[in-house]
Amino acid sequence: MSMDALLPKVVLGTLTIVTATSAARRWGPVVGGSIAGLPLTSGPVSLFLALEQGPVFAARSAHATLHGLAAVAGFCVAYAAAARRSPPAALAGGLAAYGGIAALLSRTSLPLSASAALTGSLLAAGAWAIHAPEADAPDRAPPAWDLPLRTGTTVALLIVLTHAAAHVGPDMVGLLSPLPVVSGLLAIFAHVQDGTAAARRVLRGVLVGSFAFASFFLAVAGLLPIAGIVATYAVATAAALLTQVVALLQRRCGDRPGTDASTRRCATRRA
């Protein structure tokens, strides 16, 4: 791979993660939650696939990414179910579930609407199944490895997946694009530092955030062959942002049911 092809991926991947993480830390949990649900790793991968392999290839890969998200739901539920065991054992169980579901879906051929319905149903069922008591976030600085890990993972996935795309095909690239590397390590960190309930909160947050992720790739898969790269990724980004805002508003309503003001605000939003 030439330096001319490599440099934009390194720069875009680094800027995306550093900017998003800095904004989340500066402006608090609302912005942080909005950013966490965006496809910060897979989105740039998809864009470079469209530029390098063509819109049809990238659209098919986006369709397969929805199946990868269904596998992420399996990862989160399996990890949560095994969370009372050691973190490595829980991680192994989650990755086994991810691999099994991804392998199964790689052998199926579903229309885009069916893939979206399947993924949405599994994400919703997973979020419902993972019960964890709400708690105030611990007053501690993020671990030292947090930002380098996010940045390194994003850049590595950008380079590896886009370089391998022509050899492994769009379906495999799409399935691997949402591989839960960072979310798995963050779940382990929470598990070790704060216990089982904290790990489950991280995993449930991954599932809730994945609806915005799914919205992005549903738009890419449906629009890219007909609308062009610029319009498609603009609409996909807007869809992800809107989905995440709605999810955050719903979560605020659900998290604070006891206050009259909160109840009135939620009732107004639902009207």
Order of alpha helices (4+ residues) and beta strands (2+ residues): alpha-alpha-alpha-alpha-alpha-alpha-alpha-alpha-alpha-alpha-alpha-alpha
